Amino acid sequence: MTSTSLPDTMDALYDTTRSQEIMARSRTRFPGGVNSPVRAFGGVGGEPFVVARGKGARIWDVDDNEYIDYVLSWGPLVLGHAPDVVLEALRDVMQYGTSFGIPTGLELELAEKIAVRMPHLEMMRFVSSGTEAAMSVARLARAVTGRDHLLKFEGCYHGHADSFLVKAGSGVATLGLPNSPGVPDALAQLTLTCAYNDLEAVERIARSVPLAAILLEPIVGNGGYIEPVPGFIEGLRRIADETGALLVFDEVMTGFRIAYGGARERFGVTPDLTALGKVIGGGLPVAAYGGSRAIMERIAPTGPVYQAGTLSGNPLAMAGGLATLGALTREVHDGITARTAQLVAGLREMASRHGVPFRASHSGSMWGFFFKDELVTNFDEAKTSDTALFKRFFHAARARGVYLAPSAFEAAFMSAAHGEAEIASTLERLDAAMGVATSNTLSG
Ligand SMILES: *Cc1c(COP(=O)(O)O)cnc(C)c1O
């Protein structure tokens, strides 16, 4: 391998003619040719493929190339693509109608299924995206506390609502600077940030500014896979209690992935409010937020905090979530977890054989890796991983039929459809990919 031209490396193995045609036309119709930015492959370069279909652990692009998929629609597909139980549930429900804007029994059923696993969600409200859930949680926390400031962590993503598009300072709290034009400074300044796992900074901020909420991803997935250090989440609970802030777990990604009962089960800490999404819709647009009855009854119509949605609790979306959570028993969850551990162990062994700096870990069916020798505990450290190597590895993997997230700063996922055969095949293909990616380092 002497060429360092990534798209060439890729095209040598996979014909992508149709994908390229569709993307060229899409770029005239959508900004960047996509309807969500990360899909444009900006983080890795090269041309995105256009997907045609998926089943189980696999997807096929419009040129009929096959990939074992570890993105899984960015997390929701914990049973894999197009699972029969979900397709049947959708067919069943669809014959009675697709939307009413009137209560249906399905909403109650899904809420009860969620509450069995997350009993601290005494009451909840369904919405249609994680962005909506996080945005609503912020409004509610501000209303409950009568305070305006929020504290979030660098590298944590809470959707694209104005209050969360705030850039971080370097390890120290800074007044927020908007990450995106269009976010008013006046609003961004109400969102403070500090490094993940920096309890001292949290303590300092929470004691100098009255915070409405401290929000976090209980395991970070949106800055790469980063776990809290022991004591961090417990410390946040203590600081929130001592300073009158609400503690919010954004479990849009971690919910029903890192543990059967989510972060509360995994860490033994109960948040005041929780945002959910992704898995609870099983691939349909569903998210939710919830907490104690006392807090949730502040939401309209029982309380004054307004939040509404035409398609909230949509019956097809509820059916997708119900079928998914119904199939995701503790036994199934434990099975996916065991296979995730197996994959991660295989990757570590492979990297050490190739002499590549590498850190991989997982919790439940959520996993991730950095090309780096030291443990990554925050986003600044994540940014010092070898992202050039990641890009080469991503393209070499993709050319060999393994689809990883097209960014060094995203978590990966497993599904119930990823069995022993898929893991063995993945490790074999990634072994070859790692060989190519590292030999490019030497020649390039
Ligand atoms: C995906 C995600 C969101 C946003 O959810 P959307 O459905 O994309 O709006 C919010 N928070 C976290 C932690 C996420 O992973």
The ligand as an SDF file (V2000), in Angstrom:
LIG
                    3D

 15 15  0  0  0  0  0  0  0  0999 V2000
  -28.4830   11.7070   19.7720 C   0  0  0  0  0  0  0  0  0  0  0  0
  -28.4260   12.4810   21.0320 C   0  0  0  0  0  0  0  0  0  0  0  0
  -29.2390   13.6220   21.2520 C   0  0  0  0  0  0  0  0  0  0  0  0
  -30.0890   14.2140   20.1770 C   0  0  0  0  0  0  0  0  0  0  0  0
  -31.0900   13.3440   19.7560 O   0  0  0  0  0  0  0  0  0  0  0  0
  -31.7920   13.6200   18.3220 P   0  0  0  0  0  0  0  0  0  0  0  0
  -32.8660   12.6020   18.2760 O   0  0  0  0  0  0  0  0  0  0  0  0
  -30.7070   13.4390   17.3030 O   0  0  0  0  0  0  0  0  0  0  0  0
  -32.3020   15.0060   18.3480 O   0  0  0  0  0  0  0  0  0  0  0  0
  -29.2140   14.2080   22.4940 C   0  0  0  0  0  0  0  0  0  0  0  0
  -28.4380   13.7520   23.4800 N   0  0  0  0  0  0  0  0  0  0  0  0
  -27.6300   12.6650   23.3080 C   0  0  0  0  0  0  0  0  0  0  0  0
  -26.8010   12.1910   24.4530 C   0  0  0  0  0  0  0  0  0  0  0  0
  -27.5880   12.0250   22.0770 C   0  0  0  0  0  0  0  0  0  0  0  0
  -26.7690   10.9870   21.9090 O   0  0  0  0  0  0  0  0  0  0  0  0
  1  2  1  0
  2  3  1  0
  2 14  2  0
  3  4  1  0
  3 10  2  0
  4  5  1  0
  5  6  1  0
  6  7  2  0
  6  8  1  0
  6  9  1  0
 10 11  1  0
 11 12  2  0
 12 13  1  0
 12 14  1  0
 14 15  1  0
M  END
$$$$
